[in-house]
């Protein structure tokens, strides 16, 4: 793939980040992860306490890319058909007509996803993995690009249903927003003091550019040594005593795809070990099913990934620009 294709991806990322920066203060690393998710057709789980800007970020992201955007507030009484849509009888046509649900969009914000019942949560599995929905025995293909940004509050547990491992594995990243710094908080107050910058936010890119980036990123070169390093990290999650279930083969593929796009955003046409290390925690931590006391320890999965990164020999970058692709 010509280098110019990678340059266009970097330009796209810079323009989107600058545009979202008119609304969201800081959080450039989180925006990078959203872009990587969109380009790789991955999904992102945003986890943090209320009021940290999760919904605002998702709206700004969708508006910057001129994407069709729908938001669903997940509640215990939400049904799968509320997501996918229903066939209803139209008396004028004297026939059943399909009314599409909010799943038929480009960017779906699943707000407080863990407040819905497991039955409703599982209705997302098919659309997240296969980009299609089965309704009354009929398969309907979703538009491209399609991405789910889900949010959940890690503090409140009453009336929630934790996402099962199978569903967590469908998310490319799990990301924590975090509180703003003092300077960021001051800038935020000044920005929203007299107006809402989201209302005037204009698109800087479209679905066509996202699809072009999706077609291009797979051409980033990956040396065999980097692939072996990546697999070593994944395999070591399965050998840890505190880990009941380690990172799956789907997770290793997700880490590879994320590392390829990260390399492009860093100005390279090949994956370095630093790209893999940068993507390791957001890709792998939420895929670890912990046992015993480790299960309830906050941040334990991140600590385990850090330990694995520190204890795994890193290949030298010499010769990594020539690989298997």
N, C-alpha and C positions, 0 to 999 in steps of 0.2 A: 504494500500500500504506500503511495507517495507520502512523503513527509508533510506535504501541504494539507493532507487530510487530517493528520494529527494536529497541525497548527490550527485548523478550523475548529477542532474540538476544544483546544486551549482557549481560543478566542471566544467561543460560545460560553465556556465556563467563566471566563473573566467578565463578560458582559452580564451574565445572569447574576453573578455574585455582586457586581456593582449595583445592579438594579434592585436586588433584594436588600442591599445595604441602605437603600433609601427608607426602608421600613424597619428592618431588623438590625439592631446594633451588635456588631461583633458576630460570633458564631460562624465564622468563615469555614472552620473545619466541619461543622455540621452541614453547611450548605454544600461543601465538596462531597460529603457522603450521599446527600440527596441526589446530586448530579450523577455520581457514580452509579447509584441505584437506578436512576432513570435510563442512563446510557446502556447499562447491562440488563435492562428489563428485570431489575430486582425490586424488592419491597423493603420498606424501612419501618421499624418499630421505634417510636419516640417515647421514652420513658422519663418522666420527671413529675415533680409536684405541680399542682395547678398554678397557672399564672406565669409560667416561664416562657410563654410565646410559642408553644407547639402548634396551635391552630393558626396563629398569625403567620408563622413561617410556612406552613403548608399552603395557605392561601396566596402568599406572596410568590412562592415558588410556581404555583400553577398559573398565576397571572403573568409572570415574567416569561413563561414559555407559551403563552397563548393556548393553553390546553383547556379542554372541557373539564370542569371541576365539580365534584359533588361531595357533600359532607353528610355522614350519617351519625347521629348520636345513638350509640349503642346503649340499650336498656334491657332489663331482664325480660320484658314482654315483646321484644323484637323478634319477628319470625323470619325464617329463610326467604320466604316469598316477598317480604318487605325489601329485601336486597335485590333479588333476581327479577321480580316482576310477576305478573299473573296473566292468565287468559281470562277475559271476561266476555260475557254475552252482550253483543251490541245489537239492540233491537232494530236500529235503522238498517244495518247490514244483514240482519237475520243470521248472524254467524259469530263465532268466538274470535275475539281480537286480542292480540298480545299487547299488554301495556308494560313497557320496559321499566325495570327498577333502576336504582342508582348505580348498580354495578356497570351499567353500560355508559362508561365515561372514559376519559384518559387518566385522570388522577382522582382516586377515591380516598377521602379522609375518613377513616374509621375511628371516630372519637370515642375514647374510653372503651376500647374493644373488649376489655376483660369484664365489663358489666353485662354483656350478653351471655346467654346460656351456651353450653357446649354445642348444642344442636345448631344454633345460629352461627357460632364461630366456625364450625366445621363446614358450613355452606360456602365459606370463602376459599377452602382448600383447592377446589377444582379451578376456580378462576385465577388464583394466584399462581398455580403451577402450569396450567395448560392454556390459560387465556381463553377459556370458553366456559359456558354455563349450560347445564342440562336442565330443561324445564318441561315437565309433562312428557318425558321421553324424547324430546327434541333438543338437539345441541345447537346452541347459538354462539358464534365466535365473537369475541370482544374486539373493539377497535384497538389499533396500535397507534402510539404507545399506550400501555396500560400499567399503572403503578398504584399500589396500595401504600398509603402512609397511615399507620395506626398509632394511636396514642394510648398510654395507660398510666395511671397514678400508682407508684410503687408503695405508697404509704397506706392508703385506705384499702382494707380487705373485706369489710362488711358489705355484703351484696355483690361481691365480685366472683368470677370464675377464672382461675389462673389458666393461661393458655397452655395446652398440652405440648409435649415435645415435638410432635408431628407438625403442629402449626408454627411453633417457634422456628423450626428448621426451614420453613418457607420464607422467612424474612432474611434478606441478605445481610442487613445490619440491625443491631439494636443500639440506639444512641441516647445518651443522656444530654439534655440541653444545658443544665447547670444555671446558677444564678449569674447575673451580670456583675462585672466589677464596679467599683465606685464610679469610675470615669464613664463606663458604659451606661450605668444607671442614670447619671446626670444627663448624658446625651439623649437617652431615651425619654426622660421627662421633658426636656426642651423640645424634642421632636414632636411629641404628642400633645403639647400644651395647648395649641390653638387649632390643630387640624389632624385629620387621620390620613397619613401619607399613603395608606393602602388604597384609598378611594381614587387617587390620581395615578396609580402605578400603571405604566404601559408595558406591553409585551416587547421583548427584545429578540425573541426567537420563536420558532414554531415547531410543529410536530415533524415536519420534513427534515429539519436539521437534527432533531433527536434520532430519527430513523437512520439518517446518513452516518451519524456518530456510532450508532449501534452496529452498522455494517462494517465500520472501519476499525473499531478497537481490537477485534480479534487478530488483526495482523501485527500487533505488538509482539516482538520477538521474546521468547522465553527459553533461556538456556536450560539444558538438562540438569545442571547443577542446582539451579534455582528451583526447578520442579522437585528435585530430591529433597532440598531444604524445606520446601513447603510441605511435602508429604511427611517429613520427619516431625515437623511441628504438629501436624494432625494426628499422627500415630502416637505421639507422646501424650496427647490428651486421653487416649484410651488406656494408657498404662498407669495412670495416676491412681493412688489408693483412694483418694477422696472422690473420684469421678466414677459414677455408676455407668454412664453412657457418654462416650467421647464424641468428637466431631465426626459426622457422617461423610460418606463420599460426596453427597450433595454439598456439604460444607466445604470440602476441599476444592470442588469446582467453583464455588462461590468465591473462595479466597483467591483463586487464580484470576477469575474475571475482574474482581475488584482491584487486584494488583496491576493488571494490565491497564486499566483506565487511570489508576493513580499514577502510573509511570508517565502516561501522556500528559497529565496535568502538571507533572514535575519537569516536563520538557524533554523527555527521553522517548525513544522508540523501542526500548527494550526494558524488561522487568529486572530490577535489581533486588537484592535481599532487603534493602530498606523499604521498598514498596510492600513486600510481604509483611515485614514487621509492622509497618504503619497500619495495615489493614487487619492484622491478626486479631486484636481485641474486639473491634466492632463486628467482625465476622464470626469469631469462634466462641466468645464468652457466653452468649445466650444459648449456644448449642450444647453446653455442658450440663448434664444432669448429675447433680452432686448427691452424695449420700451422707447419712449421719449428721453430725454437728455442722458439717460444711454447708449443708443445704440451707440452713437458716442464717448463715453468716453473711452480712452485707458486704458486697464487693469481693467475695471469695473467688468467684469465677475469673474476675479480672486478675486477681493475685496469682492464680494458677497459670493463666496464660503468660503473665510476666515472668514467672519462674521458668516456664518452658522456653521462652525466648532467651532468657539469660543463660540457660543451660544447654542450648543447642548451638553447635558449631556453625558459624556463618561462612558460606563460600566467598572467596575473594571475587572482586568485580572484574578482575583481568579476564578478558575473553568473553564476558557475558553478552556482548553485543552480537555475537555470532552464535545462534542456537538453532533449536528445532522448529521454532515458530509456532 
